[in-house]
Amino acid sequence: MDTTQLLKGVLDVAVLAVLRTEDGYGYDIVRRLRDAGLGDVGDASVYGTLRRLYAAGSLSSYVVPSDGGPHRKYYAINPQGRAALDSQTVTWLDFAGAMSTLLTITTTDTPTIGENR
């Protein structure tokens, strides 16, 4: 299954979830998503998601000076973002539960080739 399409549908909630425990800058967020098992996530997709969530009011941002390079823009989840994360978590768990039910068919319920139900 191509996970790229799945990622597009859940990237907002994944980014909010990563920021729930600790603020982060763009590449740090990409790394944390990949470390969590979303290895196919693209840098550009995450940066676009951060801009979109910020514009929607779910994130705040601040700049931290860097001695060894350019300043880093950090993102933090705010109360609106936490509310969105809570709501999207319920939606995801309901959806994942329904899919798990559909995909967890015992072998006795699985028709053989050519069998009609």
N, C-alpha and C positions, 0 to 999 in steps of 0.2 A: 504494500500500500504506500502511496506517495504521501509522506507526512507534510510536505510543503503546504498543501491545501488545508490540512488540519491545523497547522501552525498559524495560518492566516486568521482562522476563526477564533483562536484562543490566545493570541499574542498579547492583547491588551490585559487580560486577566493574569497571564504569566508574568508580565512586567510589574503589574501592581503587587502580585504575590512576592516577587523578589524584593521589592522596595518596602514591603510590610515590616521587615525586621531591621533593615539598614539602608540608609541613603546610598546612592551610587552615581557614578558618572557613566557615560555611554559604554565605553569598552568594558568596564567593570560589570555592568549589567549583562552585556553579551556573554562574558565569561561565566557569570553565575548561572545564567540560563543554560548554557552548554554543560556546565558541571552538574546541573540538575537533571540532565538527560535529554535536553533539546538540542542535540548536536547539529541539526540542520538549520538552526536559526541563523539568518543572515544579518550582518552588521547594519546594512541599509534599512532593513525591515524594523530593527529595534530602534534605530535613530528616528525613523518616521513615526513609530508608535510613541516614542517619548515626546516628540513635538505635538502629536495629536492629543495625547493625554494631558499635556501641559495646557494646550489651547482650550481643551474642554473643561479645565479647572480641577482635574483630578490630581495633579502634581504641582508642587512648587519647586523652585530652583534657586540655586545660589552658586556663586563662583568662588573657588578656592585657588589662591595663588600657588604656583609651583616653582620651586627653585631650579629644577632641571628641565623645564620645557614650558609649553603654553599653559595658561590657567585652565583648570578643569571645571566644567559646569556640572554640578551635582544636582540630582533630582531626589525629591522626597515626596512620599505619599502624604496627602493632607486629609482632613475629615471627609471631604467629598469623595476622594479616592478610596478611602476605607469603606465608605458606604457602598460604593460601586463594587469593590472587591467582595464585600459580604454578599451582596445581591447576586453577583456573577458566580460566586462559589456555590450558592444554593442551586442556581440554574445548572452549573456544570455537574454537580453531584447527582442531580435528578437525571440529567441526560446520560451520564456515564453509567448510572444504575440501570437505566432502560436498555442501553446498548449491551451491558454485561449480561442482562437477562436474555436478550435476543441471541447473543453469541455463545451462551453457555447452554447448549442443547446436549443432552446426554446421547450417547451413541445409540440407544434404543429408540430415540425419537428421530434419528436421522434416517431419511428414506434411502434406500439403495438406488442405484442408477436405474432409471426407467420406471420406478415405482411412482404411482400417482397417489395423492392423498385425497 
